[in-house]
Amino acid sequence: MSLYIGREASKTWKRFYAEVTTEINLLAENWKYILGGLICQYIHGLAARGIHYFHRPGPILQDFGFFLLPELGQDRAYISETVFTSVFLSFVLWTFHPFIFKSKKIYTVLIWCRVLACLVACQFLRVITFYSTQLPGPNYHCREGSNLARLPLPDNAVEFFLIKFHGVLYGCGDLIFSSHMIFSLVFVRTYHKYGTRRFIKQCAWLTVVIQSLLIVASRKHYTVDVVVAWYTVNLVVFFIEKTLPELPDRSNGGTLLPYTKDGWTKEENHKLLNGNSGDSTDRRSKTQSNGKIIENGNSLHIEAAINGV
């Protein structure tokens, strides 16, 4: 038993090392895209903060969703944020599962390059939209009489470029279209394409629908903010997926081999990265050693090589 546990632990460590080596190599090749995407996230945050300076509270606009969905109230406004946080954290954890699990389909660096590209494109359209027309915010802290509805001008440039967590939660004016929906839809669409669990995919789409209703019921956005996000994000992701090259599918045995370590062959790295058992591979290699593959035209024939006959 102890020998078996030790052997499995050794395989797990080698698989983890091979995965880290591969991802580091991919990061070295694609770090510009990752860094650019993160910088754009910061710029998007600055833009959302900037529109708060222009926000002017006013009467809440007539909204069909407000008429259909009862208002949750300030004491239950956390529900929609809790749902969004669960979607966000679940997706982030899933993108790092290749480091732990044998069964894997994606590379972490490559999937985040794709996700950031979709996020940046959607956020670019979002910034243009909410700067074009400033609507009075329907959220409680954006209404008339609230001290947070209008943001005082910064005293210096450092204050303007410093994004605080409090400002992210209590921003006003960045309405069309919902940033929460951008993240959720991009994440769910990505898992729908590259995930492997059908039940989780169905639950993910159901969660996004529930989140859409909760956002409107919490009065964090108008219904138009959510509706526009649904068709805009899906269209943007659709066209980006048509433009970008397809990711290698590891579930079919495709792999990007890392640099070999002393004593490791590329074949061993291939087995470790794709979660194949070394024992089963050894059995296949022994079976293949009893025969020779001979190519004849367009067909392959296996001729048994029996020693002594």
C-alpha positions in Angstrom: 0.0 0.0 0.0 2.8 2.4 0.9 4.6 1.6 -2.3 1.4 2.3 -4.3 0.8 5.7 -2.5 4.4 6.7 -3.1 4.3 5.8 -6.8 1.0 7.8 -7.2 2.5 10.8 -5.3 5.5 10.7 -7.6 3.3 10.7 -10.7 1.2 13.6 -9.3 4.3 15.6 -8.7 5.8 14.9 -12.2 2.4 15.8 -13.8 2.3 19.0 -11.8 5.9 19.9 -12.7 5.2 19.2 -16.4 2.1 21.3 -16.3 3.9 24.2 -14.7 6.7 24.0 -17.2 4.3 24.0 -20.1 2.3 27.0 -18.8 5.5 29.0 -18.1 6.6 28.4 -21.7 3.2 29.5 -22.9 3.2 32.6 -20.6 6.7 33.5 -22.0 5.2 33.5 -25.5 1.9 35.2 -24.7 2.7 37.5 -21.7 2.0 40.6 -23.8 -1.6 39.6 -24.4 -2.1 38.8 -20.7 -0.5 42.1 -19.6 -2.5 44.1 -22.2 -5.7 42.5 -21.0 -5.0 43.3 -17.4 -4.1 46.9 -18.3 -7.4 47.3 -20.1 -9.2 46.1 -17.0 -7.6 48.9 -15.1 -8.5 51.4 -17.9 -12.1 50.2 -17.8 -12.1 50.8 -14.0 -10.9 54.3 -14.6 -13.5 54.9 -17.2 -16.3 53.7 -14.8 -14.9 56.0 -12.1 -14.7 58.9 -14.5 -18.3 58.7 -15.5 -19.3 59.0 -11.8 -18.0 62.6 -11.8 -20.6 63.4 -14.5 -23.5 61.5 -12.9 -26.5 63.6 -11.9 -29.1 61.9 -9.8 -32.7 62.3 -10.9 -36.1 60.5 -11.1 -35.8 56.8 -11.8 -36.8 56.1 -15.4 -39.8 54.0 -16.3 -38.7 50.4 -16.6 -40.6 47.3 -17.6 -38.5 45.1 -15.5 -39.1 47.2 -12.4 -42.8 46.8 -13.1 -42.5 43.0 -13.3 -40.0 42.2 -10.6 -40.5 43.3 -7.0 -37.8 45.4 -5.4 -35.5 43.3 -3.2 -34.5 46.3 -1.0 -31.2 47.5 0.3 -31.0 44.8 3.0 -31.1 42.0 0.3 -29.1 43.7 -2.4 -26.1 41.4 -1.6 -27.9 38.4 -3.1 -27.0 39.4 -6.7 -23.4 40.1 -5.7 -23.2 36.7 -4.1 -24.4 35.0 -7.2 -21.9 36.9 -9.4 -19.0 36.2 -7.0 -19.8 32.4 -7.1 -19.8 32.5 -10.9 -16.5 34.5 -11.0 -14.6 32.4 -8.5 -15.9 29.1 -9.9 -14.6 30.0 -13.4 -11.2 31.2 -12.1 -10.7 27.9 -10.2 -11.8 25.9 -13.3 -9.2 27.6 -15.5 -6.5 26.3 -13.1 -7.7 22.7 -12.9 -5.1 21.4 -15.4 -2.5 21.7 -12.7 -4.3 19.2 -10.5 -6.6 16.9 -12.4 -5.6 14.2 -14.9 -8.5 14.9 -17.3 -7.9 18.2 -18.9 -8.9 20.0 -22.1 -7.4 23.5 -21.9 -4.2 25.4 -21.2 -4.6 28.0 -18.5 -2.6 30.7 -20.3 -4.3 30.2 -23.6 -7.8 30.2 -22.2 -7.1 33.5 -20.3 -5.7 35.1 -23.5 -9.0 34.3 -25.2 -11.2 35.4 -22.2 -9.3 38.7 -21.8 -9.7 39.4 -25.6 -13.5 39.0 -25.2 -13.7 41.1 -22.1 -11.7 43.9 -23.6 -13.8 44.1 -26.7 -17.0 44.1 -24.7 -15.7 46.7 -22.2 -14.6 49.0 -25.1 -18.1 49.0 -26.4 -19.5 49.5 -22.9 -17.4 52.6 -22.2 -18.4 54.2 -25.5 -22.1 53.5 -24.6 -22.3 54.8 -21.1 -20.2 57.9 -22.0 -22.6 58.7 -24.9 -25.6 59.1 -22.7 -25.6 59.5 -18.9 -28.7 58.1 -17.2 -29.8 58.7 -13.6 -28.7 55.6 -11.7 -31.5 53.4 -10.2 -29.4 52.0 -7.4 -30.1 53.2 -3.9 -26.8 55.1 -3.4 -27.3 56.8 -6.8 -30.7 58.4 -6.1 -31.5 61.9 -5.1 -30.6 62.7 -1.5 -27.7 60.2 -1.3 -24.2 61.5 -0.5 -22.7 59.0 -2.9 -24.8 60.0 -5.9 -22.3 62.6 -7.0 -18.5 62.1 -6.8 -16.5 65.2 -5.9 -13.6 66.2 -8.2 -10.3 64.7 -7.1 -7.8 66.9 -5.4 -4.8 65.6 -7.4 -4.0 63.2 -10.2 -3.0 60.4 -7.8 -6.5 60.3 -6.4 -8.0 60.1 -9.9 -5.8 57.2 -11.0 -6.3 55.3 -7.7 -9.2 52.8 -7.9 -10.7 52.0 -4.5 -12.8 48.9 -3.8 -15.4 51.2 -2.2 -15.7 53.1 -5.5 -16.2 49.9 -7.4 -19.2 48.9 -5.3 -20.7 52.3 -5.1 -20.2 53.6 -8.6 -22.9 55.5 -10.5 -23.5 56.3 -14.2 -21.8 53.3 -15.8 -25.1 51.7 -16.7 -25.4 50.6 -20.4 -24.5 47.8 -20.5 -24.0 45.7 -17.3 -20.4 44.9 -16.5 -21.5 42.0 -14.3 -23.3 40.5 -17.3 -20.2 40.9 -19.4 -18.0 38.8 -17.1 -20.7 36.2 -16.4 -21.6 35.7 -20.1 -18.0 35.5 -21.2 -17.2 33.0 -18.5 -20.2 30.8 -19.1 -19.8 30.8 -22.9 -16.1 29.9 -22.4 -17.0 27.0 -20.1 -19.8 25.9 -22.4 -17.3 25.5 -25.2 -14.3 24.1 -23.4 -15.9 22.5 -20.3 -16.7 18.8 -20.1 -19.6 18.5 -17.7 -23.0 18.9 -19.3 -24.8 19.3 -16.0 -22.5 22.2 -14.9 -23.0 23.9 -18.3 -26.8 23.8 -17.8 -26.5 25.1 -14.2 -24.2 27.9 -15.4 -26.7 29.2 -18.0 -29.5 28.9 -15.4 -27.4 30.9 -12.9 -26.8 33.7 -15.4 -30.5 34.0 -16.1 -31.2 34.2 -12.4 -28.4 36.7 -12.0 -30.0 38.9 -14.7 -33.3 38.9 -12.8 -31.6 39.6 -9.5 -29.7 42.6 -11.0 -32.9 44.2 -12.1 -34.7 43.3 -8.9 -31.9 44.8 -6.9 -32.3 48.0 -9.0 -28.6 48.0 -9.8 -29.3 48.4 -13.5 -32.2 49.2 -15.7 -33.6 46.3 -17.7 -32.1 47.7 -20.9 -28.6 47.4 -19.4 -29.1 43.6 -19.0 -30.9 43.1 -22.3 -28.2 44.9 -24.3 -25.5 42.9 -22.5 -27.1 39.6 -23.5 -27.0 40.1 -27.3 -23.9 42.4 -27.4 -21.7 40.0 -25.4 -22.8 37.0 -27.3 -22.3 38.6 -30.7 -18.9 39.9 -29.7 -17.7 36.5 -28.4 -19.1 34.9 -31.5 -17.1 37.1 -33.9 -13.9 36.9 -31.8 -14.1 33.1 -31.8 -14.4 33.2 -35.5 -11.3 35.4 -35.7 -8.9 33.8 -33.2 -7.3 30.4 -34.0 -8.9 27.4 -32.3 -7.2 26.2 -29.0 -5.5 22.8 -29.0 -7.8 20.2 -27.6 -5.9 18.2 -25.0 -8.7 15.7 -24.5 -7.8 14.2 -28.0 -4.2 13.8 -27.1 -3.0 17.1 -28.5 -0.3 18.7 -26.4 2.4 21.4 -26.4 5.5 19.5 -25.1 7.6 21.4 -22.6 11.3 21.4 -22.4 12.5 18.0 -21.2 14.0 17.5 -17.8 17.0 15.2 -17.3 15.7 11.7 -17.5 12.3 12.7 -18.9 11.5 12.0 -22.6 9.0 14.0 -24.6 6.8 10.9 -24.6 6.7 10.9 -20.8 5.9 14.5 -20.7 3.1 13.9 -23.2 1.6 11.2 -21.0 1.9 13.3 -17.9 0.3 16.4 -19.4 -2.7 14.5 -20.9 -3.3 12.5 -17.8 -2.5 9.1 -19.3 -1.4 6.3 -17.0 2.1 5.2 -17.4 1.2 1.6 -16.9 -1.4 1.5 -19.6 1.1 3.2 -22.0 3.7 0.6 -21.2 1.2 -2.2 -21.9 0.4 -0.6 -25.3 4.1 -0.3 -26.1 4.7 -3.9 -25.3 1.8 -5.0 -27.4 3.0 -2.9 -30.4 6.5 -4.3 -30.0 5.3 -7.8 -31.0 4.3 -6.5 -34.5 5.7 -4.2 -37.2 3.6 -1.6 -39.0 4.2 -1.7 -42.7 2.9 1.0 -45.0 1.6 -0.3 -48.3 0.0 2.4 -50.5 -2.8 4.1 -48.5 -3.4 1.2 -46.0 -1.5 0.0 -43.0 -0.9 -3.7 -42.4 0.4 -5.2 -39.2 2.7 -8.1 -39.7 3.5 -10.3 -36.8 7.2 -10.6 -36.1 7.5 -14.0 -34.4 11.0 -14.8 -33.4 12.2 -18.3 -34.3 9.7 -19.0 -37.1 
